[in-house]
Amino acid sequence: MTSNPPDIAHVLRPLRAATHELHEALDSRLPIARDDASLADYANHLRALRPWLQAVRDALAASGVPGLERSARRADRRLAALALDLDDLGAPAGSEQYNATHGIGPGLAEEAAREPAFAWGLAYVLEGSQLGGMAMHKRLGPRLAPHPMRYFQPVDAPGGLAAQWKDFVAQLGAALADPAAIDAARRGAVAGFRSLMPRFGLQGL
């Protein structure tokens, strides 16, 4: 007899609802999402994204939350892929740092260290972004070949990205065991999106 997977809709539903408007606004306005997106748009996208990705990675690593070290390691691999892509395009990431003027500062790490559920909310945004990246690779990869677009490539993991997401969601459901934790995770997810928006010139959302 096999056991049924846990129902975690009560966790995913509030996170999706809280970030839906932000997610839609971001996806609809990114240059990389246009039908005529170019490799220059891809390079600009990566350079804008890098400080945010580094900030979220650092927040997850500093949180000390069991389970999130895997998300931090995956972010390390994505940062490495991002750097290789920019090198291929002759647009190295350089020494650009995230700071408060970009809407990203030490506040994410401090909040993640103080509230484990907040860190899970940040991880939800980070892990979910890989699903969008896979769709972007499928759409843009053939047209922008031979550039490998490593950052958007599906993960090389047992079972692929679907299995990775399923595993993450199971951990998320176990970690957010009460309404207070779900609320903190919702704040973390919203903070993840709101700290990303200014990187692409989107304010006041």
C-alpha positions, 0 to 999 in steps of 0.5 A: 500500500502506498501512502498519499502525498501530503496535501499542501495546498493550504501552504501554496495557495496563500504564497501564490495569492500574495505574489500573483500580482507581482509575478504577473507584473514582472513577467509581462514587463521583462525585455527577455520575455518579448518575442524579439528578445535578443542575446543582448537582452539576455545579458542585460537580464543576467546582469540585473538579476545577479545581485538579487540572486546573490542576496537571496542566496546569502540570506538562505545560507545565513538563515541556518534553516535545515533544508535550505542549504540545498537551495543555497547550493543550487543558487551557487550553481546558478550564479556560476552558470550566470557568470559563464553565460556573461563571459561567453557574451563578452559582458562579464558580471564584474564586481557589481554589488547589491545594496539598498539603492537597488532595493536589496540590502542586509535586511533580507538576511537579517529577517531570514535569520530571525524567522525561519519561515520568512527564509522559506518564503524567499526560497519559494521565489528562488526555486519557483524561478527555475520553472520560469527559466526552463520555460524561457529556455524552451522558448528562446534556446532554439532561436538564440543558439548556439549560445547555451543559455546555461542559466535558463537550462533545466537542472541536471538532477535525478528526476529533473526539475519536476522532482526537485520542485516536488521535493522542495514543496514537500519540505515547505509544507512540513516547515510551515506547520501553523498559520503564523509560519505561513504568514511569515513565509508569505512575507518572505515571498513578497519581499523576494519579489519586491526586492527583485522589481527595482533591478528591472526598473519596476517601482511601486508594485 
